[in-house]
Amino acid sequence: MTIETDIVVQPRESGPNAPSLFRDSPLRRAFDAVAHWAVAPLALSFALRRRMIGRERAYLELSERAARWPGMRGERLRRALHRRLGTPIGEAAMLHFGVILERPPISIGRMTAIGHYAHMQHVSIGADCLIGDYVCVVDGRRQHHLDRLDVPVNQQGGDVAQTQIGDDVLIGAHATILANVGSHCVVGAGSVVLEPVPDYMIVAGNPARVIGDRRARRSG
């Protein structure tokens, strides 16, 4: 028996590239202005708390709080708060529910979307990127030194380096990024990136390895 089905592929209407009455309009700018002033008290509290507990800890406290704001309203307020705290976030960038930004300086390019419960440490992300749910980007492979056996790991210190992610990058859910990722790359879901990824490469696995080149997939 043959079952015939008609499959119609529809373009996605979610994400930063979706049609929106709010994008590039007076109404969108009005909402952004309201969000900017709505988070002003929190920005003031940050200025006070950073004197007491340091910038990094004060920033994390507010980032964890803002991560719990739901819906589109929460996305706008999160973006406004992080901008208020000094993080450059481009036009129409989206920080979904649960996103935590830690260890500034951090920068996020325009039209980049960061998925639910993603955790970003000391990272620079380019424009037009899609970062999946539960992605973790950490500040390098040497956060914790492991060389000495006579000293506990938590007392050996470490080296911190800003992780760079280029433009037009897709990172699948649950990936962990410990090295730079070039522009136009794809990182498979669940991958662990330990070495820098050159432009246009498609990588997957633990540790992540090159499995393709986006330039070779162009039609025609």
C-alpha positions as CSV (number, residue, x, y, z in Angstrom):
1,M,0.0,0.0,0.0
2,T,1.3,3.4,-1.0
3,I,0.5,6.4,1.1
4,E,1.0,9.7,-0.7
5,T,1.6,12.8,1.3
6,D,2.2,16.3,0.1
7,I,5.0,18.0,2.0
8,V,5.1,21.7,1.8
9,V,8.2,23.4,3.1
10,Q,7.4,26.8,4.6
11,P,10.0,29.4,5.4
12,R,10.6,29.8,9.1
13,E,8.9,32.8,10.6
14,S,10.8,32.9,13.9
15,G,14.3,34.3,14.6
16,P,15.8,37.7,13.9
17,N,15.2,37.5,10.2
18,A,11.4,36.9,10.5
19,P,9.1,39.6,9.2
20,S,8.1,41.9,12.0
21,L,6.0,45.0,12.4
22,F,8.5,46.1,15.1
23,R,11.7,45.9,13.1
24,D,13.1,49.1,11.7
25,S,10.0,51.0,12.7
26,P,9.0,53.9,15.0
27,L,7.1,51.3,17.1
28,R,10.1,49.1,17.6
29,R,12.3,52.1,18.5
30,A,9.6,53.2,21.0
31,F,9.6,49.7,22.7
32,D,13.4,49.8,22.9
33,A,13.3,53.2,24.5
34,V,10.8,52.1,27.1
35,A,12.9,49.0,27.9
36,H,16.0,51.2,28.1
37,W,14.4,53.3,30.9
38,A,12.7,50.4,32.5
39,V,16.0,48.8,33.4
40,A,17.6,52.0,34.7
41,P,17.1,51.1,38.4
42,L,19.0,47.9,37.8
43,A,21.8,49.7,36.1
44,L,22.0,51.9,39.1
45,S,22.1,49.0,41.4
46,F,24.9,47.5,39.3
47,A,27.0,50.7,39.8
48,L,26.6,50.3,43.5
49,R,27.1,46.5,43.7
50,R,30.3,46.6,41.6
51,R,31.9,48.7,44.3
52,M,31.1,46.1,46.9
53,I,31.7,42.8,45.2
54,G,33.5,43.6,42.0
55,R,32.3,44.1,38.4
56,E,32.3,40.5,37.4
57,R,30.2,39.2,40.2
58,A,27.8,42.1,40.1
59,Y,27.3,41.6,36.4
60,L,26.6,37.9,36.8
61,E,24.0,38.6,39.5
62,L,22.0,40.8,37.2
63,S,22.5,38.5,34.2
64,E,21.1,35.6,36.2
65,R,18.1,37.7,37.3
66,A,17.4,39.0,33.8
67,A,17.6,35.4,32.4
68,R,14.3,34.6,34.1
69,W,12.3,37.4,32.3
70,P,9.8,35.6,30.0
71,G,8.5,36.3,26.5
72,M,9.2,39.0,24.0
73,R,9.1,41.6,26.8
74,G,11.8,39.7,28.5
75,E,14.0,39.6,25.4
76,R,13.8,43.4,25.0
77,L,14.5,44.0,28.7
78,R,17.5,41.6,28.7
79,R,19.0,43.3,25.7
80,A,18.4,46.8,27.2
81,L,19.9,45.8,30.5
82,H,23.1,44.3,29.1
83,R,23.5,47.4,26.9
84,R,23.1,49.5,30.0
85,L,25.8,47.5,31.7
86,G,28.2,48.3,28.8
87,T,27.9,45.2,26.6
88,P,27.6,46.1,22.9
89,I,24.6,44.3,21.4
90,G,23.6,44.9,17.8
91,E,20.3,45.8,16.3
92,A,17.6,43.1,16.5
93,A,19.9,40.7,18.4
94,M,17.9,38.3,20.6
95,L,18.7,36.8,24.0
96,H,16.1,34.1,24.7
97,F,14.9,33.0,28.1
98,G,17.6,31.6,30.3
99,V,20.6,33.2,28.5
100,I,23.4,34.2,30.9
101,L,26.2,36.5,29.9
102,E,29.2,36.2,32.2
103,R,32.7,37.8,32.5
104,P,32.6,41.0,30.4
105,P,33.7,42.4,28.1
106,I,31.2,40.6,25.8
107,S,29.9,41.7,22.4
108,I,27.1,40.4,20.3
109,G,26.6,41.4,16.6
110,R,23.4,42.5,14.9
111,M,20.7,40.0,14.0
112,T,22.3,37.3,16.1
113,A,20.0,35.0,18.1
114,I,21.2,33.1,21.2
115,G,19.0,30.2,22.2
116,H,17.4,29.3,25.5
117,Y,19.6,28.6,28.5
118,A,22.8,29.3,26.6
119,H,25.8,30.4,28.7
120,M,28.3,32.9,27.2
121,Q,31.6,33.7,29.0
122,H,33.9,36.5,27.8
123,V,33.0,36.1,24.2
124,S,32.8,38.2,21.0
125,I,30.0,37.0,18.6
126,G,29.6,38.4,15.1
127,A,26.5,39.3,13.2
128,D,23.8,37.0,11.8
129,C,24.7,34.1,14.0
130,L,22.3,31.4,15.3
131,I,23.4,30.0,18.7
132,G,21.3,26.9,19.8
133,D,19.8,26.1,23.1
134,Y,22.1,25.2,26.0
135,V,25.2,26.1,24.1
136,C,28.2,27.0,26.4
137,V,31.0,29.3,25.2
138,V,33.8,29.5,27.7
139,D,36.9,31.7,27.8
140,G,39.5,29.3,26.5
141,R,41.0,25.9,27.3
142,R,43.2,27.0,30.1
143,Q,40.8,28.4,32.6
144,H,42.1,25.9,35.2
145,H,45.8,24.8,35.3
146,L,46.2,21.1,36.0
147,D,50.0,20.7,36.0
148,R,50.7,20.3,39.7
149,L,49.5,17.3,41.7
150,D,50.6,18.8,45.0
151,V,48.2,21.7,44.7
152,P,44.4,21.4,44.4
153,V,43.0,22.4,41.0
154,N,41.0,25.3,42.5
155,Q,44.2,26.9,43.8
156,Q,46.3,26.6,40.6
157,G,44.8,29.5,38.8
158,G,44.3,29.7,35.0
159,D,44.5,31.7,31.9
160,V,41.5,33.5,30.4
161,A,41.2,34.4,26.8
162,Q,38.2,35.9,24.9
163,T,36.6,33.4,22.5
164,Q,35.9,34.8,19.1
165,I,32.9,33.7,17.0
166,G,32.7,35.2,13.5
167,D,29.7,36.3,11.4
168,D,27.1,34.0,9.9
169,V,27.8,31.0,12.3
170,L,25.3,28.3,13.2
171,I,26.0,26.4,16.4
172,G,23.8,23.5,17.3
173,A,22.2,22.9,20.7
174,H,24.3,21.6,23.6
175,A,27.6,22.4,21.9
176,T,30.6,23.5,24.0
177,I,32.9,26.1,22.5
178,L,36.5,26.4,23.9
179,A,38.2,27.9,20.9
180,N,37.6,30.5,18.2
181,V,35.1,29.8,15.4
182,G,35.6,31.6,12.1
183,S,32.9,33.2,9.9
184,H,30.3,31.2,7.9
185,C,30.9,28.0,10.0
186,V,28.5,25.3,11.2
187,V,29.1,23.5,14.5
188,G,27.0,20.3,15.0
189,A,24.8,19.8,18.0
190,G,26.6,18.4,21.0
191,S,30.0,19.1,19.6
192,V,33.0,20.1,21.8
193,V,35.2,22.6,20.0
194,L,38.8,22.4,21.3
195,E,40.7,23.8,18.4
196,P,40.1,27.0,16.2
197,V,37.7,26.4,13.4
198,P,38.6,28.1,10.1
199,D,36.1,30.1,8.0
200,Y,33.4,28.1,6.1
201,M,34.1,24.8,7.9
202,I,31.4,22.4,9.1
203,V,32.5,20.6,12.3
204,A,31.0,18.0,14.6
205,G,31.9,15.5,17.3
206,N,33.8,15.4,20.6
207,P,36.3,16.6,20.0
208,A,34.9,18.5,17.0
209,R,36.5,17.6,13.6
210,V,36.0,19.0,10.1
211,I,33.3,17.1,8.2
212,G,32.6,19.5,5.4
213,D,33.1,22.9,3.8
214,R,30.1,25.2,3.2
215,R,31.6,26.4,0.0
216,A,31.4,22.9,-1.5
217,R,27.6,22.8,-0.8
218,R,26.7,25.8,-3.0
219,S,24.3,24.9,-5.7
220,G,25.3,25.3,-9.3
